Amino acid sequence: MNPKKANFFIYQRIWIGVIFITLLTMLTGCMTQTPVPVTYQYSTQQKMQAAHHWDILAQDVAKQTQQTLTHAGRQGEPVYVDFINSPYGVGFHDFLKTRLVNSGLKILAEKREASLMVRYKAQLLYHVEDRQTRLPPGFLSASATALAGSVWVLREAFEYGTSGVQAAAVTGVVIGAAAIGDALSGRFTKGLPHSEVILTTSLIDGDIYLMRKTDIYYINDVDFHHYLPPLPATQLKVKNGF
């Protein structure tokens, strides 16, 4: 094959592939006339998986509580820690009292009428869906075809092309792969836990919030009961000695 013709042919294949993949990516957002749902930018969220994680949260809450009282000039006042009846509530209650005492605060064993109070709650969320969005039909197969063609272009470029052609081929494949990666990014979240918990802790003076902290965590789906109150005891009636 004539080197000049080979170079021209390879350049042509490169940029046709890049244009094809770019247009294919753009079409993923142009399938309907209605607004297309998009995900947020990449972020992370911590996952509660052990009682030790409740202790870490308690340590952070104790630190913020101490800082709030010090800033208000009330670090010498006693504080009562409220209680909720759940596995998380019992564990966090003990962790938090320990952390508050160790930070130098006075913690009341019994509630008083005019005392500062730390109150906390847990809101459990369960997502039924797998939280994944679907690509237009044929997108993956078309992308695979385009990338397969790009591999062929690379082979031809390094066999027949000059260094400039080889560089252009690599650049074209990288651009195409980046376009496909961008289209796929954030579209699949299958495998995430269905359960989340919103944990809120507040420092209250009467009806005034002095501090409020809210955190969101993933939790294992089978551990949701840690954040719910226990079921009421079932009463059984015994008849004729049975």
C-alpha positions in Angstrom: 0.0 0.0 0.0 1.2 3.5 -0.8 2.4 5.1 2.4 0.6 8.4 1.7 -2.6 6.6 0.9 -2.3 4.5 4.0 -1.7 7.5 6.2 -4.7 9.3 4.7 -6.9 6.1 5.1 -5.8 5.7 8.8 -6.4 9.4 9.6 -9.9 9.1 8.0 -10.7 6.1 10.0 -9.6 7.7 13.2 -11.7 10.8 13.0 -14.7 9.0 11.6 -14.6 6.8 14.7 -14.2 9.8 17.1 -17.1 11.7 15.5 -19.2 8.5 15.6 -18.6 7.9 19.3 -19.1 11.6 20.2 -22.4 11.7 18.4 -23.5 8.4 20.0 -22.7 9.8 23.4 -24.6 13.0 22.7 -27.6 10.9 21.6 -27.9 9.4 25.1 -29.2 12.7 26.3 -31.4 13.4 23.4 -33.8 10.5 23.2 -36.9 12.4 24.3 -38.2 16.0 24.5 -38.6 15.8 28.3 -35.8 16.6 30.7 -33.4 13.7 31.1 -32.5 12.7 34.7 -28.8 13.0 35.5 -26.8 12.0 38.5 -24.8 14.2 40.8 -21.1 14.6 40.3 -19.1 11.8 41.8 -19.2 11.7 45.6 -18.7 9.3 48.5 -20.8 8.3 51.5 -19.7 6.4 54.5 -21.2 3.2 55.6 -22.2 2.2 59.1 -21.2 -1.5 59.6 -20.1 -1.8 63.2 -20.8 -0.5 66.7 -17.3 1.1 66.5 -18.8 3.5 63.9 -21.4 4.6 66.4 -18.5 5.4 68.8 -16.7 7.4 66.1 -19.9 9.5 65.6 -20.3 9.9 69.4 -16.8 11.2 69.6 -17.5 13.8 66.9 -20.7 14.9 68.6 -19.0 15.2 72.0 -16.3 17.4 70.4 -18.9 19.7 68.8 -21.0 19.8 72.0 -17.9 20.8 74.0 -17.0 23.5 71.5 -20.5 24.9 71.4 -20.7 25.2 75.2 -17.3 26.7 75.5 -18.1 29.3 72.8 -21.3 30.1 74.7 -19.4 30.3 78.0 -21.6 27.5 79.5 -19.1 24.6 79.7 -19.7 24.3 83.4 -23.4 23.5 83.1 -24.6 19.9 83.4 -26.0 18.2 80.3 -28.6 15.4 80.1 -28.4 12.9 77.3 -31.8 11.8 76.0 -32.5 8.1 75.2 -34.2 6.2 72.4 -35.0 2.6 72.6 -33.3 0.7 69.8 -30.0 -1.1 69.4 -28.5 2.0 67.9 -30.1 4.2 70.5 -28.8 2.2 73.5 -25.3 1.9 72.0 -25.0 5.5 70.9 -26.4 6.7 74.3 -23.6 4.9 76.2 -20.9 5.9 73.7 -22.0 9.5 73.8 -22.2 9.8 77.6 -18.7 8.3 77.9 -17.2 10.6 75.3 -18.9 13.7 76.9 -17.6 12.7 80.4 -14.1 12.1 79.0 -14.2 15.6 77.4 -14.7 17.2 80.8 -18.4 17.9 80.7 -20.8 17.3 83.6 -23.4 14.7 82.5 -26.6 14.2 84.5 -27.7 10.7 85.5 -31.3 11.9 85.8 -33.2 14.5 83.8 -33.8 17.9 85.4 -36.4 20.5 84.4 -33.9 23.3 83.4 -31.0 21.3 82.1 -29.2 21.3 78.7 -30.2 18.3 76.7 -28.5 16.3 73.9 -31.2 14.7 71.8 -30.7 12.3 68.9 -32.8 10.4 66.4 -32.5 8.0 63.5 -34.5 8.1 60.3 -34.4 4.9 58.2 -34.7 5.1 54.5 -35.2 2.1 52.1 -34.9 2.5 48.3 -36.9 -0.2 46.5 -35.2 0.4 43.1 -31.6 -0.6 42.3 -31.0 3.1 41.4 -29.7 2.5 37.9 -30.5 4.3 34.7 -30.6 2.6 31.4 -28.7 3.5 28.3 -30.5 3.7 24.9 -30.9 0.4 23.1 -27.9 -0.7 21.2 -25.5 1.8 22.9 -23.2 -0.9 24.3 -23.0 -3.0 21.2 -22.3 0.1 19.1 -19.7 1.3 21.5 -18.0 -2.2 21.4 -18.0 -2.1 17.6 -16.5 1.4 17.6 -13.8 0.4 20.0 -13.0 -2.8 18.1 -12.6 -0.6 15.0 -10.3 1.7 17.0 -8.1 -1.3 17.9 -7.9 -2.1 14.1 -6.9 1.5 13.4 -4.1 1.3 16.0 -2.8 -1.8 14.5 -2.8 -0.4 11.0 -1.2 2.9 12.2 1.7 1.2 13.9 2.2 -1.1 10.9 2.1 1.4 8.1 1.9 4.9 9.5 4.5 7.5 10.5 5.1 8.6 14.1 2.6 11.4 13.5 -0.1 9.0 12.3 0.6 6.7 15.3 0.2 9.7 17.7 -3.0 10.7 16.0 -4.4 7.1 16.2 -3.6 6.9 19.9 -5.2 10.3 20.5 -8.4 9.3 18.6 -8.8 6.1 20.5 -8.3 7.9 23.9 -10.9 10.5 22.9 -13.4 7.9 21.9 -12.9 5.8 25.0 -13.2 8.9 27.2 -16.5 9.8 25.4 -17.9 6.3 26.2 -16.6 6.4 29.7 -18.3 9.7 30.3 -21.6 8.3 28.9 -21.4 5.4 31.3 -20.2 7.3 34.3 -22.8 7.5 37.1 -25.4 5.5 35.1 -25.0 2.2 37.0 -25.3 2.1 40.8 -26.5 -1.5 41.1 -25.0 -3.2 44.1 -25.4 -0.3 46.5 -27.2 -0.9 49.7 -30.9 -0.2 49.5 -30.9 1.1 53.1 -29.7 4.5 54.4 -30.0 6.1 57.8 -30.2 9.8 58.6 -28.7 10.4 62.1 -29.4 13.8 63.8 -28.0 14.9 67.1 -29.0 18.2 68.7 -27.9 20.2 71.8 -31.1 22.0 73.1 -31.6 24.6 75.7 -35.4 24.6 76.4 -36.8 25.3 73.0 -33.6 26.7 71.5 -31.2 24.7 69.4 -27.6 25.5 70.4 -26.1 22.8 68.0 -27.5 20.5 65.4 -25.6 17.8 63.4 -27.1 15.6 60.7 -25.3 12.8 58.9 -26.3 10.3 56.2 -24.8 6.8 56.1 -25.3 3.6 54.1 -26.1 0.6 56.2 -26.3 -3.1 55.3 -29.8 -4.0 54.3 -30.0 -6.8 56.8 -29.1 -4.5 59.7 -32.0 -2.1 59.3 -33.5 -3.3 62.6 -30.6 -1.7 64.5 -32.3 1.7 64.0 -35.9 0.7 64.8 -37.5 0.3 68.3 -38.1 -3.3 69.4 -41.5 -4.8 68.6 -44.0 -5.0 71.4 -44.1 -8.2 73.3 -46.8 -10.7 72.2 -49.2 -11.7 74.9 -50.4 -15.3 74.8 -53.5 -16.5 76.5 -53.3 -20.0 78.2 -56.4 -22.1 78.2 -57.0 -25.5 79.9 -53.4 -25.6 81.1 -51.9 -25.3 77.6 
